[in-house]
Amino acid sequence: VGPRFALGALQYYLHRTPTSSLPGFVLLTGILRTLSCGGWVYITSSDDHDAHDVLMISYIVLNIPWMFGSIACTPVSHVASRRRRSVDVDPVNCW
């Protein structure tokens, strides 16, 4: 869990600007995603089926803004990195 929080914090500090709230949103999404992953893994379906399902679905849904937000914060000058991700997203004033 520690490396996931460290990755989110590092990404936030590298991408934050006074004009964009996207890095903060990606950080919040990353924190919620990490907590839901931990809950989904440690609460088995035999212990509490409903909690397990809610946390699993939350993790899957939170992956969407996490991935697209990370891509959107990638600097335009990093052409090779953007090409490897093969998703053409306009930057939202992250840099």
C-alpha positions in Angstrom: 0.0 0.0 0.0 2.9 2.4 0.8 4.3 2.4 -2.7 0.8 3.2 -4.2 0.5 6.2 -1.9 4.1 7.3 -2.7 3.3 7.0 -6.4 0.2 9.2 -6.1 2.0 11.8 -4.0 5.0 11.9 -6.4 2.8 12.3 -9.4 0.9 15.1 -7.7 4.1 17.0 -6.8 5.5 16.6 -10.3 2.3 17.7 -12.1 0.8 20.4 -9.8 0.4 23.9 -11.1 -1.5 26.9 -9.7 -3.8 26.9 -12.7 -4.9 23.3 -12.7 -6.9 21.2 -10.3 -6.5 18.0 -12.3 -3.4 16.8 -10.4 -5.3 17.1 -7.1 -8.2 15.2 -8.6 -5.9 12.4 -9.8 -4.3 12.3 -6.3 -7.7 12.0 -4.6 -8.8 9.3 -7.1 -5.5 7.5 -6.4 -6.1 7.5 -2.7 -9.7 6.3 -2.9 -8.6 3.7 -5.5 -5.9 2.4 -3.1 -8.2 2.2 -0.2 -10.9 0.4 -2.2 -8.3 -2.0 -3.5 -7.2 -2.8 0.1 -10.7 -3.3 1.2 -11.6 -5.5 -1.7 -8.6 -7.7 -1.2 -8.8 -8.0 2.6 -12.6 -8.4 2.9 -13.4 -11.6 1.2 -16.7 -12.4 -0.4 -17.3 -15.1 2.2 -16.8 -12.5 5.1 -19.1 -9.7 3.7 -20.3 -10.2 0.2 -21.8 -6.7 -0.2 -18.8 -4.8 1.0 -16.5 -7.0 -1.1 -18.6 -6.2 -4.2 -18.9 -2.5 -3.6 -15.2 -2.1 -3.0 -14.3 -4.2 -6.1 -16.7 -2.1 -8.3 -15.3 1.1 -6.8 -11.8 0.1 -7.6 -12.7 -0.7 -11.2 -14.6 2.5 -11.7 -11.9 4.6 -10.0 -9.3 3.2 -12.4 -10.9 5.2 -15.3 -10.2 8.7 -14.0 -6.9 7.6 -12.6 -5.7 6.3 -16.0 -7.0 9.2 -18.1 -6.0 11.8 -15.6 -2.4 10.4 -15.6 -2.4 10.5 -19.4 -3.7 14.0 -19.5 -1.0 15.2 -17.1 1.8 13.8 -19.3 3.7 16.7 -20.8 3.1 17.3 -24.5 6.9 17.3 -25.0 7.1 13.6 -23.9 6.1 12.4 -27.3 7.4 8.8 -26.9 5.6 8.4 -23.6 2.3 9.7 -25.0 2.7 7.5 -28.1 3.2 4.3 -26.0 0.0 5.0 -24.2 -1.7 5.4 -27.6 -4.5 7.6 -26.2 -4.6 11.1 -27.6 -5.8 13.3 -24.8 -5.3 17.1 -24.8 -3.4 18.4 -21.7 -5.5 20.3 -19.3 -3.0 23.0 -18.3 -1.0 20.5 -16.2 2.3 21.9 -17.5 
